[in-house]
């Protein structure tokens, strides 16, 4: 079970087939609902994306610092894994169409349940599709 980002990276590293992590950072804009409401509606906008091997991700904190050095205008990170074959991880070129799909899914409001989503403090987020 994945409870935090470290669990995800550990599990990706333990897979039979080598993994490449697909990371998309997005900003959230609220529609101004009051803080006491159960659900809040808004829009998501992709800010930047990157792919990395699990071994290249030292920690969630280091990843946040790296992302913030490029653009601090993000609120959450969408994550997916891409499997290789045996010990050979997918290449950056292999990852590109999947990163494009992630970007498109967010821009067009598609079902996001296929992605793990973390906020800036490593909390795992869940989305309701309404």
C-alpha positions as CSV (number, residue, x, y, z in Angstrom):
1,X,0.0,0.0,0.0
2,X,1.2,3.5,-0.8
3,X,0.9,6.0,2.0
4,X,3.5,8.5,0.9
5,X,5.9,9.3,-1.9
6,X,8.7,7.3,-0.4
7,X,6.5,4.2,-0.5
8,X,5.9,4.8,-4.2
9,X,9.6,5.2,-5.0
10,X,10.4,2.1,-3.0
11,X,7.7,0.1,-4.7
12,X,8.8,1.3,-8.2
13,X,12.4,0.3,-7.4
14,X,11.2,-3.2,-6.4
15,X,9.3,-4.0,-9.6
16,X,10.4,-6.8,-11.9
17,X,10.6,-4.5,-14.8
18,X,12.6,-1.3,-14.5
19,X,10.4,1.8,-14.1
20,X,10.5,5.5,-15.2
21,X,8.5,7.9,-13.1
22,X,6.4,10.4,-14.9
23,X,5.8,13.6,-12.9
24,X,3.5,16.4,-13.8
25,X,3.3,19.5,-11.6
26,X,0.0,21.4,-11.7
27,X,-1.5,24.5,-10.2
28,X,-5.0,24.5,-8.7
29,X,-7.4,27.4,-8.9
30,X,-10.4,27.4,-6.6
31,X,-13.8,28.6,-7.5
32,X,-13.9,30.4,-4.2
33,X,-16.0,28.0,-2.1
34,X,-16.1,28.6,1.6
35,X,-13.5,26.7,3.7
36,X,-16.2,24.7,5.7
37,X,-17.6,22.9,2.6
38,X,-16.9,19.3,2.2
39,X,-15.8,19.5,-1.5
40,X,-14.3,22.3,-3.4
41,X,-14.4,22.8,-7.2
42,X,-11.8,24.4,-9.3
43,X,-9.5,24.0,-12.3
44,X,-6.1,22.4,-12.7
45,X,-3.5,23.7,-15.0
46,X,-0.2,21.9,-15.9
47,X,2.9,23.9,-15.0
48,X,5.7,21.5,-15.9
49,X,6.5,17.8,-16.3
50,X,9.6,15.6,-16.1
51,X,10.5,11.9,-16.1
52,X,13.0,10.4,-13.8
53,X,14.3,7.0,-12.8
54,X,13.4,6.1,-9.2
55,X,17.1,6.0,-8.3
56,X,17.4,9.6,-9.4
57,X,14.8,10.8,-6.9
58,X,16.6,11.2,-3.6
59,X,13.6,12.3,-1.6
60,X,10.3,14.1,-1.8
61,X,11.9,17.2,-0.2
62,X,14.7,17.2,-2.8
63,X,12.2,16.8,-5.7
64,X,10.2,19.8,-4.4
65,X,13.3,21.9,-4.1
66,X,14.3,21.0,-7.7
67,X,10.8,21.8,-9.0
68,X,10.6,25.1,-7.1
69,X,13.9,26.1,-8.6
70,X,12.3,25.9,-12.0
71,X,8.8,27.2,-11.1
72,X,7.3,27.5,-7.7
73,X,3.8,28.0,-9.2
74,X,2.6,24.5,-8.5
75,X,0.3,23.0,-5.9
76,X,0.3,19.3,-6.6
77,X,2.2,16.6,-8.4
78,X,0.6,13.9,-10.5
79,X,2.6,10.7,-10.8
80,X,2.5,7.6,-13.0
81,X,5.0,4.9,-13.7
82,X,6.1,3.6,-17.0
83,X,7.4,0.0,-17.2
84,X,10.4,-1.1,-19.2
85,X,11.5,-4.6,-20.0
86,X,13.5,-6.5,-17.4
87,X,16.4,-4.3,-16.2
88,X,16.0,-1.8,-19.1
89,X,14.0,1.2,-18.1
90,X,12.0,3.2,-20.7
91,X,14.0,6.0,-22.2
92,X,13.1,9.7,-22.0
93,X,11.9,9.5,-25.6
94,X,9.6,6.6,-24.6
95,X,8.2,8.7,-21.7
96,X,7.4,11.8,-23.9
97,X,4.0,10.6,-25.3
98,X,2.8,9.6,-21.8
99,X,3.8,13.0,-20.3
100,X,1.9,14.6,-23.2
101,X,-1.2,12.4,-22.3
102,X,-0.9,13.4,-18.7
103,X,-0.9,17.1,-19.7
104,X,-3.8,16.6,-22.0
105,X,-5.8,14.7,-19.3
106,X,-5.4,17.5,-16.9
107,X,-6.1,20.3,-19.4
108,X,-9.3,18.6,-20.7
109,X,-10.6,17.4,-17.3
110,X,-10.3,13.7,-17.9
111,X,-10.5,11.0,-15.2
112,X,-7.4,11.4,-13.1
113,X,-7.9,8.3,-11.0
114,X,-5.0,6.6,-12.9
115,X,-2.5,8.9,-11.3
116,X,-1.3,9.3,-7.8
117,X,-1.4,12.9,-6.7
118,X,0.6,14.5,-3.9
119,X,0.4,18.0,-2.5
120,X,3.5,20.0,-1.6
121,X,3.7,18.4,1.8
122,X,3.6,14.8,0.5
123,X,-0.1,14.2,1.4
124,X,-1.8,11.8,-1.0
125,X,-4.8,13.5,-2.6
126,X,-8.0,12.0,-3.9
127,X,-10.3,13.6,-6.5
128,X,-14.0,13.2,-6.9
129,X,-15.3,13.5,-10.5
130,X,-18.5,15.5,-10.5
